[in-house]
């Protein structure tokens, strides 16, 4: 008995080792791993939740992480989270979250409030109740809380504080405080299903409790996960020992509750499990159909070694498929059967399962981080799958089997899951030259296998099974047999069955053709129209049987009817060497050069007219091997990975293309440099690299979800500003002060589509309306912005050029310096206005004071002038008149007695009369009563009348009327009169005129005095005997006027004075 037990133990150990070995050798699914090195909060992943924004939230033992498809942002204790370990997360209608912590109760995680980002609420005073495992929202808005200490109902209490009410589960022999709740789900009838440590509990709509045991006679009966499928009414139950599926009875079938203290126990699940165990990998599992039926599937035989059969996660994906995780195993249930997803990275204990908006599968590892299984990624094979390190050629055999030829001439046949390899019996002479990654191979139409080597062309004939390649003796052809050279890299079989070969470094002989009919080799050189030393890079046999050969240093050779014609750039070919070509289903030739990817739509035209499809910059580098899928799209190797180009159309000679995706190692593509491509009969595209072989199954294109972009961080002068942990679509009200106007903005896009590495373009409206060039950078810094209002906009750009329909925005204002702000300017203006008003008032008052003082002084001066004029007239004038009269009387009386006194007395009388006249002028000049134009004209008339009274000349005076009231200053009136008097005296004494015209006028503020005569005149250029003209000009300059004297001998004289009057 002991030996039997020991033998069973050894068998189980060997079986586990075999499973482990098989898993290690399995193909690699399109999986990418994420750990703390990628920004994950903690490698202990507990739950994965997708929110309404399309973001993925990962609950871990060290906080929560937000994932946008490319980058993580984590929130833990350092960011203010009250408790690090988070078991679950549920979104509120407002977009915030409730977190289930493993010891800190329920935590409100507010995405909108920065002041109260986290608030922790204890479920009860019992420590076990604050270890929360699961949260679920009910239709009434209440949240069901599953803890290590039972089930609670959380509802909004006073002031928004949650209130918790215990919901009794009434498990026989187990107090509610000791019942751990792992899972909660609700069915369409309104029943609440609760997975506990001691089996399954159903709370009917009326509150009645129904208890279901899964496995009896066990200390625990843990139900870790639940999923309800409404389309068939099946409840999927993840148990500690396997998977149960239950077709539950209707709630109404249980009748009324008789005793409130005891639950109703339903044994339908445990009875079904006792009767029948089913392997979960059975081809067509029988699911329950009738109400009350249950099925149980044993997972213990499918787990990885060292793992457990418990089922911690069940999830339905958008595709409708159900995924179950247990141990290190992932199962997919679809179309009525279970399928195991095999990958060596599934060896660790899986803890969570979910999908994102693009249908990618996400798996949490208990202590190993996160795995993403791409829905439409690449499946990759490596050395553990029967391949060599570098795969040089991929093709299909005559039997339709996929063949991969890799390092050391390893030939591998694909059976749909993995490769089975044999090593071809390549002769020693060829092996010595070594393996190169560019050595091609093929199986021709007759079944012969051809291998390119550096020592010649190796041919295996009579091969019936791939295994025969390891033992058959091949024939080796070299230059002695007619090859152009021994080192062969390129092989091609044309439509006639002829084999073409070429080397990497040819001489004058460039190509070799093995003629199937004759079995002989024929070389082609520059004598046949080819370019010497120009290595062929690819071959294309068109439907008419015309062979096209491209060359590394440029040119395409056309071979038809046994002759070559070399086409060059002169025939319309693109410049530079042609690296590789592929013909699409429409017969168009796609070719690559250093200048980009070209397409030639017609090979029959005299001018080939290649159309540029995309530049190396657009493609992410130079282009290598290409292949077409069944939908007409082109896939090409580039330095970034594999570029998917949707087939372009050509309009008026211009081709348009759409780069749909760029696939990289993140999408499951084998690493290393691209070597070859192939499209098999099932439509799969194969891509071989220096590190492995990948295939991709194209499908009808599905438009990915619209791109979203959000602002994820904002710093002003290095100071972090509050931003929602989910990012912001719009920000406003930001103000930057002078000296602290440096603004740094972080942003991120949301996209889980494969091959869609996002770029970003932005603009700053207010500084420029132009969008920046797309860039992978996720932040931008603006420094030294001028004062003003700005709006920052950013949008995400996919690899295919699609842009997010709505940009994220941040509006802000850079404040001007204090001395330029409106309130400062307003205050300064008020102060200045007040000062100006005060100054103006002071100036007006001062001006009035000065005016009053001036008026007073003028009044006093006028009084003085009047007094002087009166005194001169009364005192001096009368005395001079008396002297004149007395002297005249004395002269007359003494002329007879004293004749010698007559002359002096006459002189005294004349002088007295002149003094009286001069004094009269002075009295007139200083008399303030005479300060008017009418007084001046009156004086002028009197003077003219007196001056011309004794002569023959007749003066004509044209003066302003007496009623012209223009006030003239005393000085101006005096000087003007003296100029007039001097001119009249000169006219009377020297001109000898018979006519004189005197004109005085004021027009436009200018006073003009004109005096003209018809006298003898004089020459103004000659020196004058007297000082008359000099005196006139001096007085005119003193008044600020201009004096013009126009005269000529015999032509009379004209004197004009122009004087601007002050207002």
VEXPADO-782282 format. One line per field, with one value per residue (C-alpha): x, y, z. Coordinates in steps of 0.5 Angstrom, whole numbers. Layout:
% residues N
c1: [X	...] $
c2: [Y	...] $
c3: [Z	...] $
//
This chain:
% residues 1063
c1: [0	6	9	3	2	10	9	3	7	12	7	4	11	13	6	8	15	12	7	12	17	11	9	16	17	10	9	9	2	2	3	7	9	8	11	14	19	14	11	6	5	6	7	2	-4	-11	-16	-17	-22	-24	-28	-33	-27	-23	-18	-15	-15	-10	-11	-5	-2	1	-4	-8	-5	-8	-6	-8	-5	2	4	2	1	1	-3	0	1	6	1	-4	-8	-10	-8	-4	-7	-13	-17	-23	-25	-32	-34	-39	-44	-40	-34	-30	-29	-30	-24	-24	-18	-15	-15	-17	-25	-28	-24	-27	-22	-25	-22	-25	-23	-16	-17	-21	-18	-18	-23	-23	-29	-29	-34	-35	-31	-29	-22	-24	-30	-25	-21	-26	-25	-31	-36	-42	-47	-54	-60	-62	-55	-53	-46	-46	-39	-36	-31	-27	-32	-39	-43	-45	-50	-47	-52	-51	-51	-51	-47	-45	-42	-43	-47	-46	-51	-49	-53	-54	-52	-54	-49	-50	-45	-41	-42	-43	-37	-33	-35	-31	-34	-30	-35	-42	-46	-54	-58	-64	-69	-66	-63	-56	-51	-45	-39	-36	-31	-37	-40	-45	-51	-57	-61	-68	-71	-76	-69	-70	-63	-62	-55	-51	-46	-41	-37	-39	-35	-29	-27	-28	-32	-29	-33	-28	-31	-38	-41	-48	-49	-56	-57	-58	-59	-52	-48	-41	-38	-30	-29	-23	-23	-25	-31	-38	-44	-51	-58	-61	-68	-73	-73	-81	-80	-77	-84	-84	-79	-82	-76	-72	-67	-65	-63	-66	-61	-61	-56	-57	-50	-47	-51	-49	-42	-42	-45	-41	-34	-32	-25	-25	-21	-26	-28	-35	-37	-44	-47	-53	-60	-66	-67	-63	-58	-51	-44	-37	-31	-24	-19	-13	-11	-10	-6	1	6	6	0	-7	-14	-18	-21	-20	-23	-28	-29	-34	-30	-33	-33	-37	-32	-32	-25	-23	-16	-14	-7	-2	-8	-12	-18	-23	-30	-33	-37	-39	-32	-26	-19	-13	-9	-2	4	10	9	2	6	5	-1	-6	-10	-15	-18	-21	-21	-20	-24	-21	-22	-15	-14	-11	-9	-6	-1	-1	6	9	5	1	0	-3	-6	-7	-13	-10	-3	3	4	11	16	23	28	24	19	24	27	34	36	35	30	32	26	19	15	10	11	8	3	1	6	9	16	22	29	33	40	45	40	35	28	22	15	9	4	-1	2	9	15	18	25	31	37	39	45	48	55	61	64	58	58	65	63	58	51	48	42	40	41	35	31	25	22	20	14	18	19	26	29	34	39	43	50	57	60	55	47	45	39	36	32	27	25	18	18	22	25	29	33	37	39	39	45	44	48	52	53	58	61	64	57	56	54	56	59	59	56	49	44	38	33	27	23	19	12	16	19	26	31	34	40	44	50	51	57	57	62	60	56	50	45	44	38	37	33	28	28	35	38	43	45	46	49	47	52	53	53	46	44	45	49	56	57	50	47	39	35	28	24	17	14	8	1	4	10	15	20	22	29	31	38	41	45	38	35	29	31	25	26	22	23	30	32	33	32	34	30	33	32	31	25	22	24	25	33	37	38	32	32	26	19	12	7	0	-7	-8	-1	2	9	11	19	23	29	33	28	22	16	14	9	9	1	3	9	8	8	14	15	14	11	12	8	11	7	11	17	22	20	13	15	19	26	28	23	25	21	14	8	1	-5	-12	-15	-10	-6	1	6	13	19	22	27	21	18	12	8	1	0	-8	-8	-7	-11	-7	-11	-8	-1	-1	-1	-5	-3	-6	-1	-6	-1	6	7	13	15	10	5	8	13	19	25	31	32	27	29	23	16	11	3	1	-6	-10	-8	-3	2	9	15	22	27	34	31	25	19	12	5	-1	-8	-11	-18	-23	-21	-24	-24	-21	-24	-24	-18	-18	-13	-13	-8	-5	-1	1	6	7	14	15	10	5	-2	-8	-11	-16	-12	-16	-14	-17	-21	-21	-18	-19	-18	-11	-7	1	4	10	17	13	10	14	8	9	4	3	-2	-3	-8	-12	-11	-11	-11	-5	0	-2	4	1	4	2	1	-1	-1	-2	-7	-5	2	1	-5	-1	0	6	9	7	12	12	14	8	10	11	14	13	17	17	10	8	2	-4	-9	-8	-11	-7	-10	-7	-9	-7	-5	-5	0	-5	-5	-12	-13	-17	-24	-24	-17	-16	-15	-12	-14	-10	-8	-1	-2	2	7	3	5	1	-5	-12	-13	-6	-7	-14	-11	-5	-10	-14	-8	-6	-13	-14	-7	-8	-15	-12	-6	-11	-15	-9	-6	-13	-13	-6	-8	-14	-9	-4	-9	-12	-6	-4	-11	-9	-3	-5	-11	-5	-1	-7	-8	-1	-1	-7	-4	3	-1	-5	1	4	-2	-3	3	9	4	1	8	11	5	6	14	12	7	12	18	13	11	18	20	15	16	24	25	25	29	34	34	39	34	29	33	34	27	24	28	25	18	19	23	17	12	16	16	9	8	12	9	2	5	8	1	-3	2	1	-6	-9	-16	-13	-11	-16	-15	-20	-15	-9	-13	-15	-8	-6	-11	-9	-2	-3	-7	-2	4	1	-3	3	5	2	1	-6	-6	-11	-12	-16	-16	-21	-28	-28	-32	-27	-26	-19	-15	-8	-2	1	8	5	1	7	12	7	5	12	14	8	10	17	15	10	16	20	15	13	20	24	19	17	10	4	0	0	-4	-4	-7	-8	-12	-13	-14	-13	-10	-4	-4	-1	1	2	5	6	7	9	15	22	24	31	35	35	41	45	48	43	45	40	38	30	30	35	30	24	27	29	22	19	24	23	15	16	14	17	18	19	21	20	23	27	29	23	18	16	17	12	13	10	9	6	5	2	-3	-3	-9] $
c2: [0	5	3	4	11	13	11	15	21	20	20	26	29	27	29	36	36	35	40	45	43	44	50	53	50	53	59	66	70	77	79	84	85	91	91	97	98	101	105	100	101	94	88	85	86	84	87	91	95	99	106	110	114	108	108	102	102	97	95	93	91	98	103	104	105	109	106	110	105	107	110	109	114	111	113	110	113	118	121	121	115	113	105	102	95	96	90	93	100	102	108	113	117	123	120	119	112	108	104	97	97	91	94	101	101	104	110	115	117	124	126	133	135	137	139	132	127	122	120	114	111	105	100	98	98	90	90	84	89	94	89	90	85	87	93	92	98	96	99	104	107	103	100	93	92	85	84	79	80	79	83	91	95	102	108	116	119	125	131	125	121	114	109	102	97	90	85	78	72	67	61	55	55	61	68	74	77	71	70	73	75	75	76	79	79	81	77	80	78	82	77	78	72	73	68	67	63	58	57	61	65	68	74	74	80	80	79	71	68	61	58	53	49	47	42	39	35	41	46	51	52	58	62	67	69	70	72	72	70	73	70	63	65	61	63	62	60	60	55	54	47	48	52	51	53	53	54	57	56	62	67	65	58	58	60	64	64	61	62	69	66	60	60	56	51	48	42	42	45	40	34	35	36	29	26	28	31	34	36	43	42	37	38	39	41	40	46	46	47	45	50	47	44	45	43	42	42	40	45	41	37	43	48	49	46	49	53	52	50	55	60	67	71	70	75	76	80	85	79	75	70	68	68	64	64	59	57	59	57	62	59	62	59	61	57	52	50	51	53	54	60	57	61	60	67	64	60	64	65	69	74	78	78	84	87	94	98	95	88	86	81	84	79	80	76	75	77	79	85	85	82	84	79	83	81	83	82	77	70	69	63	62	57	53	52	48	54	57	63	67	65	67	64	62	59	53	46	43	39	46	46	52	51	56	55	58	58	52	50	48	46	47	45	48	44	49	50	49	47	40	41	37	39	39	35	41	38	40	45	49	49	51	58	59	61	68	70	72	65	63	57	54	47	47	45	38	37	39	43	48	52	58	57	61	55	54	52	46	41	35	31	25	28	25	27	33	28	26	32	30	24	25	27	33	35	42	46	51	56	50	47	54	59	66	65	61	65	65	69	70	64	64	60	63	61	56	52	55	57	64	65	71	73	79	81	80	81	82	76	78	72	65	61	54	51	46	43	42	42	46	53	60	66	73	79	86	83	81	88	88	92	89	89	91	85	83	84	81	78	78	74	77	74	74	70	77	76	83	83	89	91	94	100	102	99	94	89	86	79	77	72	70	77	83	90	94	100	106	113	115	110	114	109	113	115	110	103	99	94	90	89	86	86	87	83	88	87	94	94	96	98	101	106	110	116	112	107	107	104	103	102	100	96	97	104	107	112	108	113	111	114	116	113	115	118	114	119	118	110	111	109	105	100	92	86	87	83	84	81	79	85	89	92	92	90	92	92	98	100	101	95	93	98	97	101	101	100	107	110	114	120	124	121	122	117	117	112	111	109	105	102	101	94	93	88	91	88	81	82	78	83	84	86	84	79	76	76	71	70	63	60	61	69	69	74	71	76	73	77	75	73	69	68	72	71	76	74	80	82	86	93	96	103	104	108	115	118	122	126	129	134	130	135	143	146	154	156	149	149	143	145	140	136	130	124	122	128	134	135	143	147	155	161	160	166	167	173	176	173	166	165	159	154	146	142	134	131	124	120	114	109	101	99	95	99	106	109	116	122	129	136	143	150	156	161	168	166	162	159	154	147	144	138	131	129	123	128	128	135	142	148	155	161	168	169	176	179	177	171	164	158	152	146	139	133	126	123	116	112	113	120	120	126	126	129	134	137	138	145	150	157	162	169	172	178	184	187	191	198	195	192	196	197	200	204	206	208	212	215	218	220	224	226	229	232	235	238	240	243	246	249	252	255	258	261	263	266	269	272	274	277	281	283	285	288	292	294	296	300	303	304	307	312	314	315	319	323	324	326	331	334	334	337	342	344	343	344	350	353	351	355	361	361	361	366	371	369	371	378	379	378	383	388	388	388	395	397	391	388	383	379	378	371	368	370	367	360	360	361	355	351	352	350	344	342	343	338	333	333	333	326	324	325	322	316	315	316	310	313	313	305	304	303	309	313	311	313	319	321	319	323	329	328	327	333	337	335	335	342	346	342	340	333	330	324	319	315	308	307	303	306	310	304	299	297	294	295	296	296	303	301	298	304	309	305	304	312	314	309	312	319	318	315	321	326	323	323	330	333	328	325	331	327	330	324	319	313	311	305	301	294	288	282	275	278	281	289	292	299	301	308	309	316	318	322	322	315	313	307	303	299	306	308	313	320	320	315	315	308	305	308	305	298	298	300	294	289	291	290	283	285	286	292	292	299	298	304	306	313	316	311	313	309	304	302	296	294	287	286	280	282	278	275] $
c3: [0	2	-5	-9	-5	-7	-14	-14	-11	-16	-22	-20	-19	-26	-29	-26	-29	-36	-35	-33	-39	-44	-41	-42	-49	-51	-56	-53	-54	-55	-48	-44	-37	-33	-26	-21	-26	-30	-25	-22	-15	-12	-16	-11	-16	-13	-18	-24	-26	-32	-31	-35	-38	-41	-36	-32	-25	-21	-14	-11	-4	-4	-7	-13	-20	-26	-33	-40	-44	-44	-37	-30	-25	-18	-11	-5	2	0	-4	2	1	9	8	3	1	-3	-5	-10	-13	-15	-19	-16	-21	-20	-23	-16	-13	-6	-5	-1	4	7	14	14	12	6	3	-1	-7	-9	-16	-16	-9	-8	-1	1	-4	1	7	11	14	19	17	25	31	29	26	21	19	16	12	6	0	-5	-6	-11	-12	-12	-16	-11	-10	-4	-4	-1	3	3	9	13	18	14	10	10	7	6	5	5	12	15	12	6	11	10	14	15	17	18	14	17	13	19	17	21	26	24	27	22	25	23	16	10	4	-2	-8	-9	-15	-17	-21	-26	-20	-15	-11	-8	-9	-4	-4	3	6	8	2	-3	0	-3	-1	-4	-6	1	5	6	6	2	3	-2	0	-6	-3	4	9	9	14	9	3	0	-6	-9	-15	-18	-25	-27	-35	-36	-43	-40	-33	-31	-24	-25	-19	-17	-12	-8	-11	-18	-22	-21	-26	-23	-26	-20	-19	-19	-12	-12	-12	-4	-1	5	11	17	22	21	25	20	13	8	6	-1	-3	-11	-12	-7	-10	-17	-15	-11	-17	-23	-23	-30	-33	-35	-41	-44	-51	-50	-43	-41	-38	-33	-37	-32	-26	-20	-24	-23	-26	-23	-27	-23	-24	-20	-26	-31	-26	-26	-21	-15	-15	-13	-16	-13	-18	-16	-22	-27	-32	-38	-44	-49	-54	-50	-48	-41	-38	-32	-28	-23	-21	-27	-32	-36	-39	-44	-45	-52	-57	-52	-50	-46	-49	-45	-46	-46	-44	-40	-37	-34	-29	-23	-19	-22	-18	-22	-29	-33	-40	-43	-48	-54	-51	-49	-43	-37	-32	-25	-21	-14	-13	-20	-23	-29	-36	-42	-47	-53	-57	-64	-62	-65	-63	-62	-63	-60	-59	-54	-60	-64	-68	-69	-66	-73	-78	-85	-89	-88	-93	-94	-97	-102	-97	-94	-88	-86	-86	-82	-84	-78	-76	-77	-83	-78	-82	-77	-79	-75	-73	-71	-64	-64	-69	-70	-72	-76	-78	-86	-88	-91	-93	-89	-94	-93	-86	-85	-89	-83	-82	-84	-83	-90	-93	-96	-98	-101	-104	-111	-115	-116	-108	-108	-103	-104	-99	-101	-97	-98	-101	-107	-108	-104	-107	-103	-108	-107	-100	-98	-90	-87	-83	-89	-90	-84	-87	-95	-98	-102	-109	-108	-114	-115	-120	-123	-125	-128	-122	-123	-116	-110	-104	-105	-101	-106	-109	-113	-117	-123	-126	-130	-125	-126	-120	-120	-115	-114	-109	-105	-108	-115	-121	-128	-128	-124	-124	-125	-127	-127	-133	-130	-137	-139	-132	-133	-130	-134	-132	-134	-134	-137	-143	-143	-141	-133	-129	-127	-119	-118	-113	-114	-108	-110	-115	-118	-123	-126	-128	-135	-133	-134	-129	-125	-121	-117	-115	-109	-113	-117	-123	-124	-130	-134	-136	-142	-148	-146	-146	-140	-141	-135	-133	-129	-126	-134	-134	-128	-123	-116	-114	-110	-109	-109	-102	-103	-107	-106	-111	-109	-111	-116	-119	-117	-115	-108	-107	-102	-103	-98	-100	-98	-100	-107	-111	-119	-121	-128	-131	-138	-139	-142	-136	-130	-126	-119	-113	-106	-101	-95	-93	-88	-83	-83	-83	-77	-81	-87	-90	-90	-92	-94	-95	-97	-93	-95	-94	-99	-94	-94	-87	-88	-83	-81	-75	-70	-72	-77	-80	-83	-89	-91	-99	-102	-108	-113	-116	-122	-120	-113	-108	-101	-96	-89	-84	-79	-74	-72	-68	-64	-58	-54	-58	-58	-64	-64	-62	-66	-74	-79	-84	-88	-89	-91	-92	-91	-94	-88	-88	-83	-84	-81	-79	-78	-74	-71	-65	-67	-71	-70	-74	-74	-76	-80	-79	-82	-80	-73	-72	-65	-60	-61	-58	-51	-48	-41	-37	-32	-29	-28	-25	-24	-22	-20	-15	-16	-18	-16	-22	-21	-21	-27	-31	-33	-40	-38	-33	-33	-28	-27	-26	-26	-23	-26	-24	-23	-30	-32	-33	-34	-37	-37	-41	-43	-48	-47	-52	-51	-58	-61	-65	-63	-60	-59	-60	-58	-62	-58	-59	-55	-57	-55	-57	-64	-67	-70	-68	-66	-70	-67	-61	-56	-51	-46	-43	-45	-41	-43	-40	-40	-43	-44	-40	-43	-44	-46	-48	-48	-53	-54	-58	-58	-65	-67	-71	-77	-76	-73	-68	-61	-63	-57	-55	-47	-45	-40	-40	-36	-35	-34	-30	-32	-26	-21	-24	-30	-27	-28	-21	-20	-26	-24	-17	-21	-25	-20	-16	-22	-24	-17	-17	-24	-21	-15	-19	-24	-18	-15	-22	-24	-17	-18	-25	-22	-17	-22	-26	-20	-18	-26	-27	-20	-23	-29	-26	-22	-28	-32	-26	-26	-34	-33	-27	-32	-38	-34	-30	-37	-40	-35	-32	-37	-43	-41	-39	-45	-49	-44	-46	-53	-53	-48	-53	-59	-55	-53	-60	-63	-58	-58	-65	-66	-60	-60	-67	-65	-60	-65	-68	-61	-59	-65	-64	-57	-59	-65	-60	-55	-60	-62	-55	-54	-60	-58	-51	-54	-57	-51	-47	-52	-52	-45	-44	-42	-45	-52	-52	-58	-66	-67	-63	-67	-74	-71	-69	-76	-80	-76	-77	-85	-85	-81	-85	-92	-91	-93	-100	-106	-105	-104	-99	-99	-93	-92	-85	-81	-79	-72	-69	-70	-63	-63	-56	-57	-52	-51	-53	-60	-61	-60	-64	-69	-69	-69	-75	-79	-77	-79	-86	-87	-85	-90	-95	-94	-94	-99	-104	-108	-109	-112	-109	-103	-101	-93	-92	-85	-85	-80	-83	-80	-74	-78	-78	-85	-85	-93	-95	-102	-106	-113	-112	-114	-111	-109	-109	-103	-104	-104	-97	-94	-91	-85	-80	-83	-86	-80	-75	-78	-79	-72	-69	-74	-71	-64	-65	-68	-75	-82	-86	-93	-97	-105	-109	-115	-118	-121	-119	-112	-106	-102	-95	-92	-85	-83	-75	-72	-66	-60	-58] $
//
